[in-house]
Amino acid sequence: MLIAGFPAGPWGTNCYVAATGPGTECVVIDPGKDAADGVAEVVREHRLKPVAVLVTHGHVDHMWCVAPVAGTYDATAWIHPADRHLLANPMAGMSPETTQMLLGGDYRFAEPDDVQELKDTQELELAGLRFVVDHTPGHTEGSVTFRSPYPTDDISEVMFSGDLLFAGSIGRTDLPGGDHPTMLRSLASKVLPLADDIVVLPGHGEQTSIGRERATNPYLQDL
């Protein structure tokens, strides 16, 4: 499995490109602001063809380039229905500070031509890869994670966690659509039961593992 990740834009949002290997179809996860050029570079380097764009949640730092990337490669965008409205109206999910920062620019957002909706426990077969969708509300109402098998001796799966789980922390819950008790329920029901060897590829910061977070993350320890 080939996974290329890079931080993009002013929020340092991690965008990921996943494929079975070079010269194949691929999936793009969370192309945020300024991510389109990075996606294009990865695609050229590994001779890939994006067929899907997966969105962990509808915040602008994760979906800014969803429509441009999906349109460039004629790819399908996948998002949970509770966050779908944010594709065309990201202001509805922003903090006052982020809204103020963007008001000085002429930004227009719209849904991609092809949008499909995600549901809890759904299994997607895309670009030769399998993804299990877990609905994990709390950061936003439509937050999801994507888990994909990673068949090696020491890693069973990789999880694209969006802003649910970070190395040593969890996503904030003070933005529109956020709710802290709901976030804790998502962590308890969707994260704690997972195997320790699962590698976590978060929306911000360095990668980690379920085992490391179970042992050291204060939010998980409190659960």
One Martini backbone bead per residue (centre of mass of N, CA, C, O) as a GRO file, in nm:
protein
  223
    1MET     BB    1   0.096   0.036   0.023
    2LEU     BB    2   0.035   0.374  -0.070
    3ILE     BB    3   0.139   0.662   0.135
    4ALA     BB    4   0.083   1.012   0.099
    5GLY     BB    5   0.188   1.291   0.305
    6PHE     BB    6   0.077   1.640   0.371
    7PRO     BB    7   0.104   1.964   0.463
    8ALA     BB    8  -0.156   2.224   0.435
    9GLY     BB    9  -0.157   2.533   0.476
   10PRO     BB   10  -0.225   2.741   0.754
   11TRP     BB   11  -0.321   2.463   0.927
   12GLY     BB   12  -0.167   2.199   0.860
   13THR     BB   13  -0.318   1.994   0.680
   14ASN     BB   14  -0.358   1.665   0.628
   15CYS     BB   15  -0.280   1.508   0.327
   16TYR     BB   16  -0.390   1.213   0.143
   17VAL     BB   17  -0.246   0.942  -0.055
   18ALA     BB   18  -0.398   0.637  -0.182
   19ALA     BB   19  -0.255   0.313  -0.281
   20THR     BB   20  -0.136   0.011  -0.403
   21GLY     BB   21   0.050   0.175  -0.613
   22PRO     BB   22   0.214   0.244  -0.869
   23GLY     BB   23   0.016   0.310  -1.149
   24THR     BB   24  -0.264   0.384  -1.010
   25GLU     BB   25  -0.520   0.421  -0.841
   26CYS     BB   26  -0.671   0.675  -0.618
   27VAL     BB   27  -0.692   0.838  -0.292
   28VAL     BB   28  -0.823   1.135  -0.142
   29ILE     BB   29  -0.754   1.295   0.178
   30ASP     BB   30  -0.815   1.600   0.274
   31PRO     BB   31  -0.824   1.867   0.072
   32GLY     BB   32  -0.709   2.154   0.150
   33LYS     BB   33  -0.554   2.425   0.165
   34ASP     BB   34  -0.318   2.405  -0.085
   35ALA     BB   35  -0.340   2.086  -0.195
   36ALA     BB   36  -0.343   2.054  -0.508
   37ASP     BB   37  -0.036   2.059  -0.569
   38GLY     BB   38   0.039   1.814  -0.394
   39VAL     BB   39  -0.135   1.611  -0.541
   40ALA     BB   40  -0.007   1.649  -0.822
   41GLU     BB   41   0.277   1.558  -0.738
   42VAL     BB   42   0.206   1.272  -0.646
   43VAL     BB   43   0.075   1.181  -0.910
   44ARG     BB   44   0.324   1.216  -1.086
   45GLU     BB   45   0.537   1.050  -0.931
   46HIS     BB   46   0.324   0.776  -0.924
   47ARG     BB   47   0.115   0.749  -1.150
   48LEU     BB   48  -0.182   0.860  -1.084
   49LYS     BB   49  -0.557   0.809  -1.032
   50PRO     BB   50  -0.806   0.983  -0.922
   51VAL     BB   51  -1.142   0.859  -0.791
   52ALA     BB   52  -1.134   0.982  -0.487
   53VAL     BB   53  -1.283   1.187  -0.218
   54LEU     BB   54  -1.216   1.203   0.122
   55VAL     BB   55  -1.417   1.322   0.406
   56THR     BB   56  -1.405   1.361   0.747
   57HIS     BB   57  -1.492   1.674   0.726
   58GLY     BB   58  -1.637   2.015   0.674
   59HIS     BB   59  -1.400   2.174   0.724
   60VAL     BB   60  -1.215   2.403   0.552
   61ASP     BB   61  -0.925   2.265   0.611
   62HIS     BB   62  -1.043   1.986   0.456
   63MET     BB   63  -1.234   2.111   0.184
   64TRP     BB   64  -1.127   2.336  -0.007
   65CYS     BB   65  -1.015   2.114  -0.251
   66VAL     BB   66  -1.238   1.918  -0.340
   67ALA     BB   67  -1.353   2.035  -0.603
   68PRO     BB   68  -1.089   2.070  -0.766
   69VAL     BB   69  -0.992   1.775  -0.747
   70ALA     BB   70  -1.244   1.633  -0.852
   71GLY     BB   71  -1.254   1.792  -1.124
   72THR     BB   72  -0.972   1.728  -1.243
   73TYR     BB   73  -1.028   1.385  -1.206
   74ASP     BB   74  -1.318   1.284  -1.198
   75ALA     BB   75  -1.414   1.262  -0.895
   76THR     BB   76  -1.546   1.130  -0.604
   77ALA     BB   77  -1.727   1.254  -0.334
   78TRP     BB   78  -1.701   1.189   0.026
   79ILE     BB   79  -1.972   1.239   0.270
   80HIS     BB   80  -2.142   1.320   0.532
   81PRO     BB   81  -2.462   1.441   0.555
   82ALA     BB   82  -2.413   1.635   0.809
   83ASP     BB   83  -2.167   1.791   0.622
   84ARG     BB   84  -2.252   1.869   0.327
   85HIS     BB   85  -2.324   2.178   0.354
   86LEU     BB   86  -2.012   2.269   0.381
   87LEU     BB   87  -1.921   2.265   0.086
   88ALA     BB   88  -2.100   2.541   0.020
   89ASN     BB   89  -2.096   2.635   0.358
   90PRO     BB   90  -1.833   2.678   0.561
   91MET     BB   91  -1.922   2.908   0.759
   92ALA     BB   92  -2.108   2.717   0.941
   93GLY     BB   93  -1.814   2.584   1.075
   94MET     BB   94  -1.689   2.842   1.193
   95SER     BB   95  -1.500   3.052   1.339
   96PRO     BB   96  -1.469   3.383   1.392
   97GLU     BB   97  -1.168   3.396   1.311
   98THR     BB   98  -1.189   3.253   1.036
   99THR     BB   99  -1.403   3.432   0.912
  100GLN     BB  100  -1.242   3.696   0.927
  101MET     BB  101  -1.002   3.600   0.752
  102LEU     BB  102  -1.193   3.541   0.487
  103LEU     BB  103  -1.345   3.818   0.424
  104GLY     BB  104  -1.105   3.944   0.238
  105GLY     BB  105  -1.205   3.732   0.033
  106ASP     BB  106  -1.294   3.572  -0.287
  107TYR     BB  107  -1.494   3.310  -0.198
  108ARG     BB  108  -1.596   2.999  -0.361
  109PHE     BB  109  -1.839   2.744  -0.298
  110ALA     BB  110  -1.885   2.396  -0.409
  111GLU     BB  111  -1.999   2.127  -0.523
  112PRO     BB  112  -1.937   1.866  -0.665
  113ASP     BB  113  -2.069   1.677  -0.915
  114ASP     BB  114  -1.983   1.416  -0.727
  115VAL     BB  115  -2.182   1.301  -0.453
  116GLN     BB  116  -2.135   1.095  -0.168
  117GLU     BB  117  -2.272   0.917   0.103
  118LEU     BB  118  -2.210   0.837   0.430
  119LYS     BB  119  -2.192   0.550   0.659
  120ASP     BB  120  -2.205   0.358   0.912
  121THR     BB  121  -1.998   0.075   0.845
  122GLN     BB  122  -1.906   0.125   0.579
  123GLU     BB  123  -1.791  -0.025   0.267
  124LEU     BB  124  -1.518   0.062   0.062
  125GLU     BB  125  -1.435   0.030  -0.294
  126LEU     BB  126  -1.122   0.188  -0.378
  127ALA     BB  127  -0.859   0.157  -0.577
  128GLY     BB  128  -0.824  -0.140  -0.437
  129LEU     BB  129  -0.951  -0.043  -0.168
  130ARG     BB  130  -1.039  -0.064   0.181
  131PHE     BB  131  -1.307   0.104   0.362
  132VAL     BB  132  -1.395   0.193   0.689
  133VAL     BB  133  -1.674   0.348   0.830
  134ASP     BB  134  -1.678   0.591   1.101
  135HIS     BB  135  -1.899   0.745   1.301
  136THR     BB  136  -1.759   1.058   1.477
  137PRO     BB  137  -1.899   1.253   1.657
  138GLY     BB  138  -1.811   1.612   1.793
  139HIS     BB  139  -1.659   1.799   1.606
  140THR     BB  140  -1.880   1.699   1.416
  141GLU     BB  141  -2.168   1.558   1.300
  142GLY     BB  142  -1.996   1.426   1.028
  143SER     BB  143  -1.778   1.268   1.143
  144VAL     BB  144  -1.505   1.061   1.021
  145THR     BB  145  -1.353   0.748   0.965
  146PHE     BB  146  -1.074   0.562   0.806
  147ARG     BB  147  -1.026   0.213   0.743
  148SER     BB  148  -0.730   0.020   0.645
  149PRO     BB  149  -0.568  -0.230   0.537
  150TYR     BB  150  -0.223  -0.341   0.665
  151PRO     BB  151  -0.033  -0.610   0.559
  152THR     BB  152   0.157  -0.664   0.834
  153ASP     BB  153   0.318  -0.774   1.110
  154ASP     BB  154   0.270  -0.470   1.280
  155ILE     BB  155   0.013  -0.398   1.086
  156SER     BB  156  -0.341  -0.395   1.029
  157GLU     BB  157  -0.400  -0.075   1.023
  158VAL     BB  158  -0.531   0.228   0.897
  159MET     BB  159  -0.617   0.562   1.029
  160PHE     BB  160  -0.825   0.822   0.929
  161SER     BB  161  -0.903   1.071   1.182
  162GLY     BB  162  -0.878   1.353   1.152
  163ASP     BB  163  -1.035   1.536   1.437
  164LEU     BB  164  -1.051   1.314   1.663
  165LEU     BB  165  -0.734   1.212   1.659
  166PHE     BB  166  -0.430   1.269   1.827
  167ALA     BB  167  -0.124   1.326   1.939
  168GLY     BB  168  -0.229   1.372   2.270
  169SER     BB  169  -0.523   1.427   2.141
  170ILE     BB  170  -0.815   1.616   2.046
  171GLY     BB  171  -1.076   1.753   1.922
  172ARG     BB  172  -1.256   2.015   1.900
  173THR     BB  173  -1.598   2.144   2.046
  174ASP     BB  174  -1.651   2.482   1.990
  175LEU     BB  175  -1.789   2.445   1.729
  176PRO     BB  176  -2.006   2.416   1.501
  177GLY     BB  177  -2.136   2.092   1.588
  178GLY     BB  178  -2.011   2.063   1.858
  179ASP     BB  179  -1.951   1.791   2.119
  180HIS     BB  180  -1.815   1.657   2.391
  181PRO     BB  181  -1.983   1.407   2.477
  182THR     BB  182  -1.986   1.294   2.188
  183MET     BB  183  -1.683   1.260   2.157
  184LEU     BB  184  -1.647   1.056   2.392
  185ARG     BB  185  -1.830   0.840   2.266
  186SER     BB  186  -1.663   0.796   2.012
  187LEU     BB  187  -1.404   0.708   2.153
  188ALA     BB  188  -1.527   0.468   2.313
  189SER     BB  189  -1.665   0.315   2.053
  190LYS     BB  190  -1.425   0.363   1.808
  191VAL     BB  191  -1.132   0.340   1.959
  192LEU     BB  192  -1.091   0.151   2.212
  193PRO     BB  193  -1.154  -0.130   2.047
  194LEU     BB  194  -0.895  -0.113   1.910
  195ALA     BB  195  -0.600  -0.193   1.794
  196ASP     BB  196  -0.276  -0.112   1.879
  197ASP     BB  197  -0.145  -0.142   1.570
  198ILE     BB  198  -0.285   0.102   1.474
  199VAL     BB  199  -0.244   0.352   1.249
  200VAL     BB  200  -0.246   0.706   1.293
  201LEU     BB  201  -0.383   0.952   1.058
  202PRO     BB  202  -0.403   1.272   1.103
  203GLY     BB  203  -0.509   1.605   1.041
  204HIS     BB  204  -0.278   1.668   1.259
  205GLY     BB  205   0.032   1.599   1.266
  206GLU     BB  206   0.150   1.319   1.388
  207GLN     BB  207   0.184   1.005   1.394
  208THR     BB  208   0.028   0.711   1.537
  209SER     BB  209  -0.131   0.501   1.787
  210ILE     BB  210  -0.346   0.329   1.968
  211GLY     BB  211  -0.151   0.234   2.190
  212ARG     BB  212  -0.026   0.507   2.256
  213GLU     BB  213  -0.296   0.652   2.327
  214ARG     BB  214  -0.394   0.461   2.546
  215ALA     BB  215  -0.131   0.521   2.732
  216THR     BB  216  -0.108   0.873   2.693
  217ASN     BB  217  -0.387   0.982   2.647
  218PRO     BB  218  -0.584   1.163   2.856
  219TYR     BB  219  -0.864   1.122   2.718
  220LEU     BB  220  -0.853   0.809   2.720
  221GLN     BB  221  -0.787   0.760   3.019
  222ASP     BB  222  -1.058   0.890   3.124
  223LEU     BB  223  -1.234   0.646   2.989
   0.00000   0.00000   0.00000
